[in-house]
Amino acid sequence: MSSNILIKRVCQYCGNEFSAKTTVTRYCSHVCNNKAYKLRLRNKKMVEYDVKLQADKEQSKPLAGQSVYLCKRGCFFITMQFKNDLFFDK
């Protein structure tokens, strides 16, 4: 609802002072409103990504006594053997 009074407010996005026609106006313009909305969406996605990344890290921890280095080294040697088989006919 609009009224005949103007309320001095500070934009929650850019910090500029503006005259609001309603008591619930938070932004000085539609542009600031859109930018604040996009920022909220971006922050929400980042939080969701951080939670997912943390869950993936906890899930992919190696078992006790198992060496990740050996797995990577073994994969490296398998790859090298495959490449050697391609280049050299037996």
Backbone as a ProteinNet text record, in pm:
[ID]
protein_1_A
[PRIMARY]
MSSNILIKRVCQYCGNEFSAKTTVTRYCSHVCNNKAYKLRLRNKKMVEYDVKLQADKEQSKPLAGQSVYLCKRGCFFITMQFKNDLFFDK
[TERTIARY]
84	0	87.9	48.4	122.4	49.8	124.2	65.8	114.6	68.4	106.7	235.8	285.1	407.5	528.3	641.6	766.7	856	914.4	998.6	1142.5	1231.9	1373.8	1428.2	1484	1539.3	1678.5	1751.3	1883.2	1873.3	1917.7	1912.3	1998.9	1944	2016.9	2122.2	2119.9	2220.7	2333.6	2299.5	2403.8	2434.1	2345.1	2368.9	2328.1	2269.7	2224.2	2095.8	2078.3	1955.9	1850.7	1726.7	1618.2	1489	1387.9	1256	1164.1	1117.8	1030.2	885.4	797	654.6	583.8	648.1	588.5	688.2	640.1	725.8	808.8	780.2	851.1	951.8	968	1062.7	1204.5	1284.2	1420.4	1526.8	1491.6	1590.6	1549	1649.4	1621.7	1567	1594.7	1550.3	1529.3	1470.7	1449.2	1583.8	1680.5	1813.6	1878.4	1874	1931.3	1856	1726.2	1646.2	1690.6	1708.8	1752.5	1893.1	1983.6	2120.3	2124.6	2044.7	2039	1980.5	1881.2	1820.7	1922.9	1996.9	2098.8	2208.9	2244.4	2345	2295.3	2168.1	2111.6	2112.6	2075.7	2078.7	2220.4	2316.1	2455.2	2506.7	2476.1	2519.5	2454.2	2327.9	2257.4	2321.4	2355.7	2420.4	2557.9	2632.2	2764.1	2754.5	2654.9	2635.9	2599.8	2510.2	2472.5	2592.4	2676.2	2794.9	2893.2	2912.4	3004	2957.4	2826.4	2771.9	2793.5	2768.9	2787.5	2934.9	3023.2	3166.5	3213.4	3166.5	3203.5	3154.8	3032.3	2978.2	3058.3	3098.8	3178.7	3315.9	3376	3505.8	3496	3390.7	3374.1	3347.5	3276.1	3242.4	3363.5	3452.9	3563.7	3691.4	3684	3802.7	3848.2	3980.6	4028.7	4013.3	4007.1	3997.2	4128	4122.3	4241.4	4342.3	4466.9	4571.9	4581.4	4487.6	4489.7	4565.3	4654	4734.9	4679.1	4648.3	4598.6	4713.4	4833	4949.2	4970	4957.4	4976	4872.4	4750.6	4645.5	4680.2	4721.4	4755.8	4877.3	4974.9	5094.6	5062.3	4977.5	4937.4	4861.8	4776	4701.3	4796.7	4899.4	4998.3	5071.2	5111.2	5181.8	5092.2	4965.4	4871.9	4858.4	4849.1	4837.4	4962.9	5079.4	5203.6	5212.2	5170.9	5173.6	5081.3	4962.6	4867.4	4927.5	4994	5055.3	5167.5	5246.6	5355.8	5300	5190.5	5129.4	5080.9	5039.3	4991.2	5107.3	5221	5330.4	5422.2	5429.9	5521.4	5443.1	5458	5393.7	5476.2	5408.3	5478.3	5473.9
-118.6	0	124	218.8	344	444.8	543.7	648.3	782.9	886.7	1021.7	1065	987.6	1026.7	959.4	1022.6	966.6	937.5	819.9	776.7	771.9	835.4	831	694.1	621.7	488	480.8	377.5	350.2	217.7	218.1	98.4	-11.1	-130.9	-241.3	-300.2	-264.7	-316	-215.3	-93.4	3.6	103.8	117.3	207.6	351.2	381.4	518.1	548	673.4	715.8	747.2	706	731.2	754.2	801.7	825.8	711.3	637.3	522.9	564	506.4	535.1	436.4	322.5	224.1	194.2	130.4	100.2	-26	-103.6	-228.5	-220.6	-106.2	-89.2	-101.7	-187.9	-213.9	-161.2	-142	-103.6	24.6	99.6	229.2	216.7	104.5	89.6	-57.9	-80.5	-216.4	-284.6	-207.4	-260.9	-314.6	-237.8	-283.7	-405.6	-407	-521.9	-647.5	-637.4	-751.3	-797.3	-702.2	-738.4	-807.3	-760.3	-823	-963.6	-981.4	-1112.7	-1209.9	-1164.4	-1249.7	-1284.5	-1190.4	-1215.4	-1319	-1309.8	-1409.7	-1548.2	-1557.3	-1685.6	-1741.8	-1656.5	-1698.9	-1750.7	-1678	-1720	-1851.5	-1868.1	-1992.9	-2110.1	-2092.5	-2198.1	-2231.1	-2130	-2153	-2233.7	-2203.3	-2278.6	-2422.8	-2444.1	-2579.8	-2655.5	-2587.5	-2649.9	-2688	-2598.7	-2628.2	-2748.7	-2759.1	-2873.2	-3001.6	-2996.8	-3114.4	-3153.6	-3055.7	-3082.7	-3147.1	-3097.5	-3154.4	-3298.8	-3325	-3461.3	-3553.8	-3505.2	-3586.4	-3616.5	-3518.7	-3541.1	-3648.1	-3641.1	-3739.1	-3877.9	-3885	-4013.3	-4076.8	-3996.6	-4050.2	-4068.7	-4066.7	-4089	-4234.2	-4256.3	-4393.6	-4474	-4603.1	-4690.5	-4689.2	-4726.4	-4727.7	-4826.9	-4784.4	-4871.1	-4877.5	-4816	-4818.7	-4696.5	-4715	-4605.2	-4552.2	-4423.3	-4358.9	-4344.5	-4324.1	-4307.2	-4430.2	-4547.4	-4668.8	-4681.2	-4639.9	-4645.8	-4552.6	-4431.1	-4336.2	-4385.3	-4439.3	-4487.5	-4607	-4695.7	-4810.4	-4767.7	-4669.2	-4618.5	-4555.7	-4487.9	-4427.1	-4535.2	-4642.8	-4750.8	-4823	-4840.4	-4903.6	-4817.8	-4686.5	-4595	-4602	-4604.5	-4612.5	-4744	-4852.4	-4982	-4980.1	-4919.3	-4909.1	-4829	-4717.1	-4634.3	-4709.9	-4784.1	-4861.5	-4967.7	-5031.2	-5131.8	-5070.7	-4947.4	-4881.5	-4849.1	-4809.3	-4765.8	-4879.1	-4984	-5091.9	-5218.5	-5272.6	-5400.7	-5515.2	-5611.6	-5725	-5843.7
0	0	0	-75.4	-75.8	11.5	49.8	133.9	84.4	147.5	108.5	176.1	269.2	338	272.2	287.7	238.3	359	358.7	468.8	419.7	493.9	458.4	497	398.6	421.1	360.3	397.6	339.6	265.5	141.4	57.9	119.5	131.6	192.6	100.1	-27.3	-120.3	-141.5	-182.8	-218.3	-106.7	-10.1	101.8	77.6	-37.4	-65.6	9.4	45.7	112.5	7.1	32.8	-61.1	15.2	-54.7	4.6	-33.9	67.1	43.7	62.7	-17.6	-5.6	86.2	112.9	203.9	316.1	420.3	535.1	513.8	410.8	387.7	273.9	211.9	101.8	155	90	136.4	41.9	-84.4	-184.8	-254.3	-301.9	-363	-504	-570.8	-709.5	-741.1	-856.8	-903.9	-933.8	-978.7	-1008.7	-881.4	-772.8	-645.7	-593.7	-613.1	-571.2	-646.9	-779	-859.8	-821.3	-799.3	-762.8	-626.4	-532.3	-400	-410.2	-495.1	-515.3	-574	-675.8	-737.9	-636.8	-551.7	-449.3	-349	-310	-218.2	-282	-410.2	-480.1	-487.5	-520.4	-531.2	-396.2	-288.7	-155.6	-115	-149.8	-118.2	-190.9	-318.7	-395.1	-338.6	-294.9	-237.4	-108.3	-24.9	98.9	66.9	-28.3	-68	-124.1	-202.6	-259	-148.9	-51.2	58.6	139.2	162.3	236.1	156.5	26.3	-58	-64.4	-76.3	-82.3	47.6	160.6	289.5	300.7	255.1	260.1	168.9	51.4	-40.3	18.2	86.9	149.4	257.8	338.1	445.1	388	278.6	218	150.3	96.1	18.1	99	231.6	312.4	294.2	278.5	261.6	390.2	374.3	489.8	567.1	693.9	777.5	721.1	709.5	660.1	507.9	436.8	290.8	241.6	146.6	97.5	-33.8	-35	-156.6	-256	-205.4	-292.3	-379.9	-322	-400.3	-510	-480.8	-582.1	-697.7	-666	-771.5	-849	-778.2	-845.1	-934.6	-884.6	-964.9	-1089.2	-1076	-1191.5	-1292.5	-1242.6	-1330.6	-1411	-1343.1	-1411.9	-1510.9	-1476.6	-1569.9	-1695.5	-1676.2	-1789.5	-1876.5	-1813.1	-1889.3	-1965.9	-1903.8	-1971.6	-2092.5	-2077.1	-2187.2	-2302.5	-2269.6	-2374.1	-2443.1	-2366.3	-2426.4	-2520.5	-2483.6	-2569.9	-2699.8	-2698.2	-2819.4	-2913.9	-2857.8	-2941.2	-2987.6	-2910.5	-2944.6	-2971.8	-3089.1	-3121.7	-3064.4	-3011.3	-2951.3	-3041.7
[MASK]
++++++++++++++++++++++++++++++++++++++++++++++++++++++++++++++++++++++++++++++++++++++++++

